[in-house]
Amino acid sequence: MKQVILITGASSGFGALAARALSHAGHIVYASMRDTQGRNAPQVKAAEEYAAANHVDIRAIELDVALQK
């Protein structure tokens, strides 16, 4: 069954690997990261290129889960 999955910290490491693995399993994956138009712009482009090349559904989005006081 296809699921919609949100992964935080998907710009690198385990988050990026999980996004790829889950998308290959047929799920829609929202790969969230901070600063998508700044320092993580290359990671957004890489995710989009990976999705296109592998015919999977990975959608890079901006999300900061840090607690603001």
C-alpha positions in Angstrom: 0.0 0.0 0.0 1.4 3.4 -1.0 2.0 5.7 1.9 2.9 9.4 2.2 6.0 9.7 4.3 7.7 12.8 5.8 11.4 12.5 6.6 13.2 15.2 8.5 16.9 15.8 8.0 16.8 14.4 4.5 19.6 16.6 3.1 22.2 14.0 3.9 23.1 10.8 5.9 20.4 8.5 7.1 17.6 10.9 6.1 18.7 11.0 2.5 19.2 7.2 2.4 15.7 6.6 4.0 14.1 8.9 1.4 15.6 6.9 -1.4 14.8 3.5 0.0 11.2 4.4 0.8 10.6 6.0 -2.5 12.0 2.8 -4.2 9.4 0.8 -2.1 6.7 2.8 -3.9 5.9 5.5 -1.4 5.5 9.3 -1.9 8.3 10.8 0.2 8.6 14.4 1.4 12.3 14.9 2.0 12.5 17.9 4.4 15.5 20.0 5.1 16.4 23.5 6.2 17.5 26.3 4.0 16.4 24.8 0.7 17.3 27.9 -1.3 20.6 28.5 0.4 23.1 26.0 1.7 20.9 22.9 0.9 20.0 24.0 -2.6 22.5 21.5 -4.1 20.8 18.7 -2.0 17.3 19.7 -3.3 18.6 19.6 -6.9 20.2 16.2 -6.2 17.0 14.8 -4.8 15.0 16.1 -7.8 17.6 14.6 -10.2 17.6 11.3 -8.3 13.8 11.1 -8.4 13.7 11.8 -12.1 16.5 9.3 -13.0 15.0 6.5 -10.9 11.3 7.2 -11.6 10.5 7.6 -7.9 8.5 10.2 -6.0 10.7 12.3 -3.7 9.6 15.8 -3.0 12.1 18.1 -1.3 10.5 20.6 1.0 11.7 23.2 3.5 11.1 22.4 7.2 12.9 23.4 10.4 11.8 21.4 13.4 14.0 23.4 15.8 12.3 24.7 18.9 12.2 28.5 18.9 12.1 30.2 22.3 
